[in-house]
């Protein structure tokens, strides 16, 4: 009874797809095996991690979040009477 998985584990590891990431300094490619369904290894970003926001374990208050920063910029521009170098033709640049 032939088994489709009859290769040795060492041979399967040698034939596994490799990470596509390259080093900036040397230009050499990473030699780690790529994560299944991805072109890169776990070190170079396999798409894991938490979503930003209150569900993230390191989230504290959100006072520096993108939404708050944009709202603060808009409030400052309105308080200045839209006389700012960031406003071009009434639009925030």
N, C-alpha and C positions, 0 to 999 in steps of 0.2 A: 504494500500500500504506500504509494509515494506521497510525501508530505511537501507542500509548497514552501515550508519554512525549514528545510533541511540544512541550510547553510549554518556554519558555526557562528557563534555570536561575534567573534573577532572579524570574520569576513563581512558580516552585516554592518559592523561599525566602520570598516574601511570603505564600504560602498555607500555609506550614508551621505546625503548632500551636505556640503560645507557652507559655512557662513560667507556671505558676499561682502562683508565689511572690510575696508582697507585702512591701514594706519596712515595718518597724515604725514608723519615724518619719514617713514621708510617706504611707503607705498605697497607694502606687502599685505597679503590677504590674511584674515583670521583663519586659524586652522580648526576651530571648534565645529562641532556638528550643528547644523541649522535646526531650529525648532520645527516640528512637523507643521506644514502649512505656511511657513514663513521663509524668507530668504536669509535671515540672520539668526545668530545664536541668542541665548538668554542675556548674555553680557551686553550685546549691541542693540537690545530693544526688541523683544518679541511681542510688543503690544500689551504688556501687562501693566499693572498698577491701578491705583484708585482714580476715580473721577474727581475733579476739583470740586470743592465745596464743603458743606457741613458733614458729609459722610466720610471725608478724608480724615485719617487718624491725627494728622498734624494740623488740622484746621483749628484756628483759635478764635478769630472774631470776624474776619472778612473785611476789615477796614481798608485793606490795600488791594482788594479785588478789582478786576477790570471794570465792573459795573459802577462801583463806588468811585473809582478814579475818574471815569468819564463823567459821572454826575457832578463831581467836585469841579472838574474843568469847566463844564457848562455853567455851573453856578458862578464861578469866578468870572467867566466871560460876560455873563449877564450883569453881574455887579459892576463891572468896569464899563458897561455901556457898549459892548462889542467893539471897543477900541483896542484891539489886540493884534499882534502880528500873526496869530493863529487863525484869524477870521479873514477870509477872502470873499468879498461879495456877499456877506451875510451868512456864509457857510463856514463851519468849523473845518479847518484844514488839518 
